[in-house]
Amino acid sequence: MSAEAEEVAHDTVESAVRAQLAKALGGVRGMIEAAVPTIAFTVTWITTEQLKLSLIVSIALAVALLVVRLVQRSTPQFVINSLIGIAIGAFFASRSGDARAYFLPGILWNAGYSVAMLVSIVTRWPVVGFLIGSVTGDPTAWHKDAGIVKLCTRLTWLLLLPCVVRVAVQLPVYLYGGDEAVAALGITKILMGWPLQVAALGAMLWLLGRGRTPMSQAKAA
């Protein structure tokens, strides 16, 4: 869909952001596809304590999910993203021989994402604002309206919080968890994956439901 068509489809800033957030998160199916390989790795490790087997099971499931997407001719974007993350984690773990390293890329990703979003907030160019720009066709016009900047800043804070919580909980477990770290990291990653994301999305939808800012204001601000 073109930027012009999307603008017609969404008459308010809030409805446009809601639609773009749904696309970015991949919906319920995308969240499940991201969680399944991690669950498989964690369960296999807990039951066998064999790193190679755990990695094989995790990667095989991710590939199977990708094949299903391709057969159904639906977008494979979210499975591919998950598969890339799993492959990087598998590389870290296999190179170090430490199953904990499977979770390190995810921790580093959340830390980097947190920093990037915090910088965007501090500089008053919140990342959520660019979701509006992708609909209006002008990536920066929204920044001229203080009200829209304020809304996008609040929404970016809500996206940032789950990432900060994940790092705050998972990094100490990774560093000091000892023999139980792998199971603990797997459980915390699952519990702090899509459940936290859904909670953040719910808070964002609640905030978005309170206002009706015309799309023309974002385009011509």
N, C-alpha and C positions, 0 to 999 in steps of 0.2 A: 504494500500500500504506500502511495506517495505521501510526502509531507502535507500536500494540499488536501488530499483525501482524508488523512488522519485528523487534520485540523477541523474539517467539516464534521467528522464523526464525533468530535469532542468539543462541546461548546464552552467548557470551563477548564481552567488550569487543573483543578482537582481531578476531574474525570480523566484527563490526559495522563496525569501522573499515575493514577490507579492502573490504567491500562498498560503503561510502560513498565510499572513495577511487576505486574503479572508476567509480562514477557521476560523480564530480566531474571526472575526467580524460577521460571519454568513450570510453574503450577505445582500441584500435588505430585504428579508423575515425575517431574524433574527432581523434586526433593527426594522421593523414594529411590530413584535411580542413583542418586548421589550417596544414599545411606547404605544400600544393599551390599556393595563390595566391602565397605568398612565393617559391617556386621559379620560378613563371611570371614574376613581376615581375623577378626577378634575371636570369634567362636572357634575357628580352626586352631588358632594359637593356644587358646585356653585348653582345648581338648587334646592337642597333640604336642604342643611346644616345639613344632617343627617350622622354622621360618620359611624354608623353601616351599613346603606344601601350602602354608598359609598364603604366601604370595601368589602361587599358581591358582588357588581357588578364587582369590580375590580378583585377579586379572581375568580369569576365565569367565566369571560372572559378569564383569564389566563388558567384555567382548560379546557375550551372549545378549546382553541388553542392547548393545549397539546393533547387532544383527537383527533383533526384533524391530528396532526403529527403522532400519533400512528396508526390511521386508514390508513393513506397514507404510513405507514412504512418508513417514513423519520426520520432523526435524531431528537430526541426531546431535544437535549442538550441545545439549546438556550432558548427554552420555559421553560425548567426546571430551568435554571439559573434565568430567569425572575421571575418565580413562587416563587423561594426561596427568591429573593429580595423583592417581594411583600408580602410574608408571614412574613418576618422579619419586614417590614414597618408596616404591619397590627398589629403585636404584639406590637410594640412601641406605635402606635396610640391608640389601645384599652386599653393598660395598663395605659397610661397617660390621656386618654380622650381628647387628643389634636390632632386634625386632622393634624397639622403641623408635628407631629412626624412621620407621614407616610413617609416623605421625608428625615428624619434624617439619616437613614442607607445609603442612596445613597450619601449624602454629606460626611459622614464619609468614605465610600468606596473610593470615588474620592480623598479624602485627603490622605488616606493611600496609595493608588495607586501612587499618586504624589510623596510622600516621598520615596516609594520603588524605583520608576524609577529614581528619582534624586540621590539616593544613588548609584544605578547601574551606572549612568553616572559619578559621582564623583570618584568612585572606578575603572572606566574604564572597567567595565563588563556590558555594556548596555544590557538591557533585550532582545532587538531585535536580538542580536547575538545568543541567544539560539534557535531562530527560524531556523537559519542556521544549528546549531548543531543538531536539530531534523531531518534535511534532510540528513546530511552527516553521521549521526550515531556516530559522536564524538562531544559531547556537548561543548568542550572547544577548539578544534583545531583552530577555527576561530580567537581566541584571540591572536594568535601568529603573525598575520598579521596586522600591524598598519593601513593599508588602509581600511581593513574590519572593524576594530574597529572604525575608524573615521566615516565610512558610517553608521554603526549601532548606533553610538552615535547620529548622526544627526536625524536618524529615530526615536530614542527613545525620543528625544526632541519633535518631532512632535506628538508623542503619548501622551507625558506628558502635552502639552499645553492645550488641551481641558479639562483635569481633573482640572488643576489649574484655568482655567476660570470658570468652574462650581462652584467650591468651593468659589472663590472670589465673585461671584454674588449671589449664593444661600444661603451661610451662613449668610450674613447680613440680607437677607430677612427673613430667619428662625428666627433669633434672635430679629429683630426689626420691622418685617413687620406688626405687629398688626393684626387687624381683616381681613385684605386683604391678609395675608401671604399665606393662602392655595391656593387661586386662582393664586397668583403670583408665588408660588413655582411650581405649576403644569404647568403653562405656560412656565416658564424658564426651567424646566426639559425637557419638550417636545422640545422646541426650541434649547436647548443645548445638546440634546441627539444625535440622529442619524444625524441631520444636521451638527453639529460640527465634528462628527466622520467621516462623508463623506468628509468634507473639509480637515480634517487631512489626510485621506486616499488619497485624490487627490493630496495633497502636497507630500506625500510619494511616490506615483506612479510617479509623475513628477521627483522627485529626483532619483528614481530607474531607470527611463528611460534614464538617462544621462550616465550611466556606464554599462560596461560589464566585470565583474570580474569572471573568470573561477571558476567553483565549485571545481575543483581540487586544486585551490589555497587555498580555505577555508578548505579543508580536510587535505592537506599536509603542511599547513603553519607552 
